[in-house]
Amino acid sequence: MKYEELTVKQLREIAKNKGLKNLSKFTKAQLIKTLKATELTTEATLTDKNNRISSNTVPSSKPTSSVFSDQKQAYKIVKDDYPIPETYNIDTLVLLPVDPTIQYCYWQISTNTRLQYKDYLIKSFYRYKLKIFTKDQDGTREIQEVEVGDYGNYYFHHYLPGRLAWAEIGFISDEGIFIPIITSKRIVIPKDTLSTITDETFMTVQENYMEILRLSGIDSDAHPGSIEFHKSLLKQLLKNISSKDSFSKGN
């Protein structure tokens, strides 16, 4: 079949019938390339299967060199159509605590935001101001400012145990005022001490436990885990077994 003579709609229908997905944004050239790569893979699989049947031997998990070469070429063609993007073009700013002394930040500025603040970007030579803030009993305080590009990551090194912190990216106006365009979520930096919070509360059941021992015929003076406790438990088990045997013989 000559794919070049078909329309984009016809090519997409063929791709759909072959089980290929996520091709709605593919151009005609990309569709043709993908379909041909699929045919190469299918032919390679059939060739390998026929070779195994004709040889009448136990099938090998490794394809022949020629088949492997065709598959490798097919996979390479498909792989080239799905490159990992350098960015995802979404406004993002995340601040994460590493420990009480280190905070990790990563960000990305979208194309729409860059166009919206184009005038500021020209004046700042297409650089942004990344700031980290904290808030305590004295109010909001800026800790550090660094100059960054459209995307990247950065490690802040500040001792902030138990403190509230967040990051902002923006510009400095002509009047010297910081204009934030993206703000991260506020986080609480972990403390440098053991937590005083008890997540679970255990109920004391000593009285109930002693009652269970009494009803079981075990010496309640023996402490759990002690040798006396295990001896009493074994004695009671043997007694119960002996009683059952006597009852069975009597019947």
VEXNUDO-592272 format. One line per 4 residues: for each residue z, x, y of N, C-alpha, C. Coordinates in steps of 0.1 Angstrom, whole numbers. Layout:
<rs>
Z/X/Y/Z/X/Y/Z/X/Y  ...
</rs>
This chain:
<rs>
0/8/-12/0/0/0/0/9/13  -9/6/22/-10/13/34/-1/7/45  11/13/47/20/7/56/15/7/71  6/17/74/1/18/87/-6/6/92
-12/-1/82/-20/-13/86/-12/-26/88  1/-25/85/10/-37/86/16/-37/99  21/-49/103/29/-51/115/43/-48/113  51/-46/124/65/-43/123/72/-54/116
68/-66/118/75/-78/111/73/-77/96  61/-74/92/58/-73/78/65/-61/72  66/-50/79/73/-38/74/88/-41/72  94/-49/82/108/-52/80/111/-62/69
101/-70/66/102/-80/55/102/-72/41  93/-62/41/92/-54/29/105/-46/27  110/-40/38/123/-33/37/134/-42/33  134/-54/37/145/-63/34/144/-66/19
132/-68/13/131/-71/-1/135/-59/-9  134/-47/-4/138/-35/-11/153/-32/-10  160/-41/-3/174/-40/-1/179/-31/10  170/-27/19/173/-18/30/179/-26/41
189/-21/47/196/-28/58/197/-20/71  202/-26/82/204/-20/95/191/-13/100  180/-20/99/167/-15/103/162/-23/115  170/-31/121/164/-40/132/160/-33/144
165/-21/147/162/-13/159/152/-2/155  147/-2/143/137/9/139/123/6/145  117/17/149/103/15/154/94/15/141  81/12/144/72/11/133/71/24/125
71/35/132/70/49/126/82/51/117  94/47/122/106/50/115/107/41/102  102/28/104/101/19/92/92/25/81  81/30/85/71/36/76/77/48/69
84/56/76/90/68/71/101/65/61  109/55/64/120/51/55/114/45/42  104/36/43/98/30/32/92/40/22  85/50/28/79/60/20/90/68/13
100/71/20/111/79/14/118/71/2  119/58/4/124/49/-7/115/50/-19  102/49/-17/92/50/-28/93/63/-35  95/74/-28/97/87/-34/109/87/-44
120/82/-39/132/81/-46/130/73/-59  124/61/-58/121/52/-69/112/59/-79  102/65/-75/92/72/-84/99/83/-91  108/91/-84/115/102/-90/125/97/-101
131/86/-99/140/80/-108/133/75/-121  121/68/-119/113/64/-130/108/75/-138  103/86/-132/98/98/-139/108/104/-147  120/105/-142/131/111/-149/135/103/-161
135/90/-159/138/81/-170/128/82/-182  115/82/-178/104/83/-188/105/96/-196  108/107/-188/109/120/-195/121/120/-205  132/113/-202/143/112/-212/139/104/-224
132/93/-222/129/85/-233/119/92/-243  109/98/-237/98/105/-245/104/117/-252  114/124/-247/119/135/-254/129/131/-265  133/118/-265/142/113/-275/154/122/-278
160/126/-266/172/134/-267/183/127/-259  195/133/-259/206/127/-252/203/129/-237  203/118/-229/200/120/-215/208/130/-208  202/138/-199/209/148/-192/212/142/-178
224/146/-173/228/141/-159/221/148/-148  214/160/-152/206/167/-142/192/164/-143  185/160/-131/171/158/-132/163/170/-133  150/169/-136/141/181/-137/139/187/-123
135/199/-123/133/206/-110/124/199/-101  112/194/-107/103/188/-98/108/175/-93  115/167/-101/121/154/-97/132/157/-86  140/167/-89/150/171/-79/144/175/-66
133/182/-66/126/186/-54/122/173/-46  116/163/-53/111/151/-47/123/143/-41  134/142/-49/146/135/-44/151/142/-31  152/155/-32/158/162/-21/150/160/-8
136/160/-10/127/157/2/129/143/7  131/133/-2/133/120/2/146/118/9  156/124/4/169/123/10/169/129/24  163/140/25/162/147/38/155/138/48
144/132/45/137/123/54/146/112/59  153/105/50/162/94/54/174/100/62  179/111/58/190/117/66/187/120/80  175/124/83/170/127/96/170/114/105
169/102/99/168/90/106/182/85/110  193/91/105/206/86/108/215/98/113  211/104/125/220/115/130/233/110/135  243/118/134/256/114/140/256/116/155
259/105/163/257/107/177/268/116/183  264/123/193/274/132/200/285/124/207  281/112/212/291/103/218/287/89/214  296/79/216/293/65/213/291/57/226
291/63/237/288/57/250/298/45/253  311/47/250/321/37/252/332/43/260  337/37/271/348/42/279/360/43/270  365/55/268/376/57/259/386/68/265
399/65/265/409/75/269/421/72/260  425/82/252/436/80/243/446/92/244  458/89/245/469/99/246/478/97/234  480/108/226/488/107/213/498/118/214
511/114/209/521/124/208/520/133/195  521/146/197/521/154/185/535/157/181  544/160/190/558/162/189/564/161/202  577/163/204/583/162/217/578/171/228
570/181/224/566/191/234/551/192/236  543/184/227/528/185/228/522/171/228  512/169/236/505/156/237/490/159/236  484/151/228/469/153/225/462/142/232
451/145/239/443/135/246/428/137/243  421/126/241/406/127/240/400/115/248  388/117/253/382/108/262/367/108/261  361/97/267/346/96/268/343/87/279
333/90/288/329/82/299/315/76/296  314/63/296/301/57/293/290/59/304  278/57/300/267/58/310/268/48/322  272/36/319/274/26/329/284/30/339
295/36/335/306/40/344/301/52/352  294/61/346/288/72/354/279/68/365  271/58/362/262/52/372/269/45/383  280/38/379/288/31/388/295/40/399
299/52/394/306/61/403/297/73/406  284/71/407/275/82/409/277/90/421  281/83/432/283/89/445/295/99/444  306/95/437/317/103/436/314/115/427
306/113/416/302/123/407/294/134/414  285/131/423/277/140/430/286/149/439  295/143/445/305/151/454/314/160/446  317/155/434/326/163/426/319/172/416
306/173/418/297/182/409/298/177/394  299/164/393/299/157/380/311/161/371  323/163/378/335/166/371/346/155/374  355/153/365/365/143/366/379/150/367
389/142/371/403/146/371/410/139/360  415/147/351/424/141/340/438/144/343  446/133/344/460/134/348/469/128/337  481/134/335/491/128/327/503/125/335
509/113/332/520/108/340/532/105/331  543/104/336/555/100/329/564/91/339  572/84/333/581/75/341/595/76/335  605/78/344/619/79/341/627/71/351
640/74/352/648/66/361/645/69/375  638/80/378/634/84/392/621/78/396  614/71/386/601/65/389/590/73/383  577/69/387/565/75/381/563/89/387
559/98/378/557/112/382/545/118/375  536/125/383/525/132/378/529/145/372  525/148/360/530/160/353/520/172/355  507/168/352/496/178/352/483/172/355
474/180/361/460/176/364/451/187/359  440/183/352/430/192/348/416/187/351  406/195/353/393/191/356/385/191/343  378/180/340/371/178/327/357/172/329
349/171/318/336/166/319/335/151/313  323/147/309/322/133/305/329/130/292  331/139/283/339/137/271/345/150/266  355/149/258/362/161/253/376/157/248
384/168/246/398/166/243/406/177/249  419/175/249/428/185/256/442/183/251  449/194/250/463/194/246/472/197/258  481/188/261/491/190/271/504/196/265
510/205/271/523/211/266/534/208/276  541/197/273/552/193/282/564/187/273  576/191/277/588/187/269/592/173/275  589/162/267/591/149/272/598/140/261
608/145/255/614/137/244/619/123/248  615/113/242/619/99/245/614/93/258  604/100/264/599/96/277/587/88/275  584/79/285/572/71/286/561/80/292
548/80/286/538/88/292/524/81/290  515/85/298/501/79/298/492/89/305  479/87/303/469/95/310/459/87/318  453/93/328/443/86/336/432/96/339
419/90/340/408/98/344/402/92/357  398/100/366/393/94/378/387/105/388  386/101/401/381/110/411/390/111/423  388/121/431/395/123/443/386/118/455
390/108/462/382/103/473/381/112/485  373/109/495/372/117/507/385/118/514  393/108/512/406/108/519/417/115/511  413/121/499/422/128/491/431/119/482
426/107/480/433/97/471/427/97/457  436/98/447/431/97/433/427/83/430  414/81/425/409/68/421/407/68/406  416/62/398/415/62/384/404/52/379
396/56/369/386/47/364/389/43/349  397/51/342/401/47/329/416/51/327  424/42/321/438/45/319/441/43/304  448/52/298/452/51/284/464/42/282
466/38/270/478/30/267/491/39/269  502/32/273/514/40/275/521/42/261  526/54/259/532/58/247/546/63/249  554/63/239/568/69/240/568/81/232
571/93/238/571/105/232/583/106/222  581/110/210/593/110/200/604/119/205  616/115/201/628/123/205/629/136/197  637/145/202/639/158/194/652/158/187
658/146/184/670/144/177/668/134/166  678/133/157/677/123/146/679/109/152  672/100/146/673/86/151/686/80/148  691/72/158/704/65/156/702/51/151
689/47/149/686/34/145/686/33/129  693/23/124/693/21/110/684/9/106  673/12/99/663/2/96/668/-8/86  676/-4/77/681/-13/66/696/-14/66
701/-26/63/715/-28/62/718/-32/47  727/-24/41/731/-27/27/744/-34/26  744/-44/18/756/-53/16/766/-46/6  778/-46/9/788/-41/0/791/-51/-11
790/-48/-23/791/-57/-34/801/-52/-44  811/-44/-40/821/-38/-49/829/-49/-57  833/-60/-49/841/-70/-56/832/-77/-67  820/-80/-63/811/-87/-73/808/-78/-85
807/-65/-82/804/-55/-93/816/-54/-103  828/-54/-97/840/-54/-106/841/-67/-115  837/-78/-109/837/-91/-116/827/-90/-128  815/-84/-125/805/-83/-136/811/-74/-147
818/-63/-144/824/-55/-154/834/-62/-162  842/-70/-155/853/-78/-163/847/-88/-172  836/-95/-168/830/-105/-176/823/-98/-188  818/-86/-186/811/-79/-197/821/-73/-207
834/-73/-204/844/-67/-213/845/-52/-212  840/-47/-201/841/-32/-198/853/-29/-190  859/-18/-192/871/-14/-185/868/-13/-170  874/-21/-162/871/-20/-147/877/-8/-140
886/-1/-147/892/11/-141/882/23/-142  872/22/-150/862/33/-152/852/32/-140  850/43/-133/842/43/-122/827/44/-126  818/38/-119/804/39/-122/799/53/-122
792/57/-132/787/71/-133/797/80/-140  809/76/-142/818/85/-149/817/84/-164  823/94/-171/822/95/-186/829/82/-192  840/79/-186/848/67/-191/839/54/-190
831/53/-180/823/41/-178/813/40/-189  806/52/-192/796/52/-203/802/50/-216  814/55/-219/821/53/-231/824/38/-233  829/32/-222/832/17/-223/820/9/-225
809/13/-219/796/5/-220/791/6/-235  792/19/-240/787/21/-254/796/13/-264  809/13/-261/818/6/-270/815/-9/-270  813/-14/-258/810/-29/-257/797/-32/-264
787/-24/-262/774/-26/-269/775/-26/-284  782/-17/-289/784/-16/-304/792/-28/-309  802/-32/-301/810/-44/-304/801/-56/-305  792/-58/-295/783/-70/-295/774/-70/-307
769/-58/-310/759/-57/-321/766/-60/-334  779/-55/-336/787/-58/-348/790/-73/-349  792/-79/-338/795/-94/-338/783/-101/-343  771/-97/-338/759/-105/-341/756/-103/-356
759/-91/-362/756/-88/-376/765/-97/-384  778/-98/-380/788/-106/-388/784/-120/-388  779/-125/-376/775/-139/-375/763/-142/-384  754/-133/-385/742/-135/-393/745/-135/-407
754/-127/-412/758/-126/-426/765/-139/-430  774/-144/-421/781/-156/-423/772/-168/-425  761/-168/-419/752/-180/-420/742/-178/-432
</rs>
